[in-house]
């Protein structure tokens, strides 16, 4: 989860970025605590082979599950930050992110 459009969707390399690793399941819930108010976007990866990266098939489509906040669509590459971004305020919030898989 990042506030930096330049780092989305990898969300790495920013001190303010938030990340979490959770075991896979049919429904996975995770929480970020003490998130400063701002505009954020979330990218999820189901790293099925645990190699720390998104593996790709022909035409660069992800071979592993992926999802983005606001259910941002993938068209010729990952969505832009603006398509996945949402505002975090001082109030508790939730995002439901649907994972997509190539069959």
N, C-alpha and C positions, 0 to 999 in steps of 0.2 A: 504494500500500500504506500503510495507516494503522493506528494503534492507537486512534484516536479515533472512537467510535461515532457522534458527532454529525456528523462530516465524511464518513462513508461513504455512498454509494459514490463521490462525486466525489474524495475524498482530496486536496483542495486546501486550502491555508491553514494547514497545520500544519508547523512547522519540522522535526519528526521524520518526516514522511511521505517515502516513497521513491517515485520515479517513473522510468520509462525509456521511451524511444521506440525502437522497432525496426521495420525494414522488414517488411512482411507477407510471408507465405509459407505453404506447407501445414503446416509445423511450425516454430514459432518458439520459441527458447530464450533466456531472459535470466536474469541473476544480479543479486542485490542483495548488496553487500559491506558488512561491518561493521554489520550490523543488530543493534541492542541486543535482548537477550531481552525478550519481552513477548507480548501477545496482539494479533495483526494480522489484517486482512482485505484481500484483493486484489480490485480491480475492473479488468477489462480492457475496452477499447473498440477496435474496428477502425474508426478514423476514415477511412472510405473516401474522403471528399471533402476531407480535411485542413483542416476548418474549426474544429477544436479543441473540438467539442462533439458530443454524441450527438443525431443527428437522429431525429425521431420521426414515425411514421405515425399513421393514425387510431387512436383509443383509446389514444394515448400509447405504443404499442409501438415499441421501437427499430427504425429502418430499417437500422441498421448492426450489425455483429457485436458481441456482448458476451459476457462470461463473468465468473464469480466464483469465488474460492477455495472449496474444499469442494463445488464444483458446486452452490452455493446456487441454489435455484429462484426464478424471477421469477413472482410472483402479484400482480396488481393493483399493480404498482410494483416497484422493486428490492428485493432481499432486505434484511433487517435485518443489522446488523453481526454479531449473535450467530449468524446462520445461516451466515455465511461465515468467521467467526473461527477461527483456529488458533494454537497456541502456538509461538513461536520460542524455541529454547534455544541454547546455545552450540554445539551439534552442527549439521553441515550438514543441510539439509532440502530437500525438493523438493515442489512442488505441480504437479499436472497439471490444467490448466483447459481445459475444452471450450468452444469458442466456439459461440454460437448465432446463427443468422441467420433472418430472416423471408424466406420465399420468395415 
